[in-house]
């Protein structure tokens, strides 16, 4: 199954939010959905690199779009100039991961989500301090991290 344009996945969260969302929160929600999809479905949700920026994991297409057309996403979805909004033909499994991510993380601010991605041992921390600033995170590192989160969640629920 092909992975999707990160702006299309961002649009899924914009639809769920129904009002303005900061760039940092939108970036982290897409990253989290990508990580959970890797762990649950074994496939990337978004195409392209996720980079280790100072503020956490960032997808440049989302950054560039919001930089060029506004730092806050409103109820209007991201779209190319004079074009249709970016969209993805999501499988039921991918849609379930997006819904799971939204239910789990929507109550948190973008700053809190960014701090969460900065914890020691996260893919961001491993890349940022190992490979260097703005370097791409590896999908296998992201997948393994989210599998560990799932196992930890199961242990905590017992």
N, C-alpha and C positions, 0 to 999 in steps of 0.2 A: 504494500500500500504506500503510495507516495506521501511524503510529508508536505505540509502546507506553508504558504506564505505567512510569516509571523503577524503581518498586519491583518490577515483574515481571522486569525485566532484572537488577536486583540479586539477585533470587531465583535466577536462572540461575547467577550467580557463587557464591552461597551453596551451591548444590547441587554445583558443581564443587569448591569448597573443602572441604566436608565437615566443617569445624570453625569455630570463632569467627573472625571477620574484623572488623577495626576499621572504624569509620565512614569514616575518611579513605581507606582502601584500597578499600572498596566504592564510595565516591563516584567515585574516580579510575578504577576499572575500568569502571564504567558510562559515564563520560565518554569514556574511550578507545575503548570499543566503539562508542559513538555517532559519534565522529570517524572511525573506520575504516569504519563503515557508510556515512557520508556520502561518503567518498572512493571506496570500492569499489562500492557499490550505488547511489550517488547519491540516497539517501533518508535522512531522519532515523530513528534507531532508537528514540529516546524522544520523548515529547511534553512540552510545557511548556518553561519557561525553564531554562537552565543559567546560574547566576549567578557572577560574579567575586567570591568571598569572599576573605578574607585567606588562607585555607588552600588556595586554588585553586578550580577549578570545582566547584560544588555544585548538586545538584538538591534543592530544598526538600522535595518529598514524601518523599524518602529521609531527609533530615535530621530532619524532623518526626516521621516514624514511629519512627526509632531514638531520638530524644530522648524520645518519649512511652513507648516500650516497651523501652528499653535501648539503650545506646551500642554494644554489640557484637551482631552478628548471630551466632547460633549455627547449628548444623545445621538448626534450625527456620527455615523461610522466613518472610518478612514476610507478615502477613495482617491484615486489619481485625479488631477485637475480635469474637470469636465467629464468624469468617468463614473462608472458604477462602483459602489463600495466593494472593497476586497472581500471575497467570500471563499469559503471552503466547502467542498462536498464531503462532509464528515460522516464517518461510519457511526453506528450506534455506540460502539465501544469508545470511540474518541469523544463523542458528545457526552457520554457518561463520565469520562475523566474530567472534562471541562466543568460539568455540573458539580462533581465531587470537589474540584479545586475551588470553585466559587463558594460552595457551602462551607468549606473548611477555612478559607482565608479572607472572605469578603469583609469581615468585621475589622480587619487590621489595616492600619495606615501603611502607606508606601514606605515610610521610614522604618516602621517596625519590621515589615517584610524584608527590607534591605538589611537591617541588622541581623535578621534570621539567616540570611544567605552568607553573612560574614563570619559565622561561627567557625572555630577551628575544625578542620576535617571536612568542610564542605567542598564541593567541586570548585567554587569560586576561590576559597582560601588556598586550596592546593595549587590552582593555576596562577593566581595573582602572586603568591609568594614563591612559587616554584618555577613557573615558566616566565612570568613577568606580567606587568600591567598591560591591559587591552589584548591579551592573548586569548585564543579560542579555548573554551572548555571542551573536553572530550565527552561525547555521548556515553561512552562506557563508564566513565567516572560518574556522570550524572545518574545513569541507570543504577549503578551499585549503591550510590548514596540514597536514592529513593527506596530501593529494596531494604536497606538498613532502617530507614525511617518506618517503613511498613512493619518490619519485624519488631522494632521497638514499640510501635503502637499496639501491636498484638500482645506483647509482653505486659505493657502497662494496663491493658484491658482485663488481664487475668486476675 
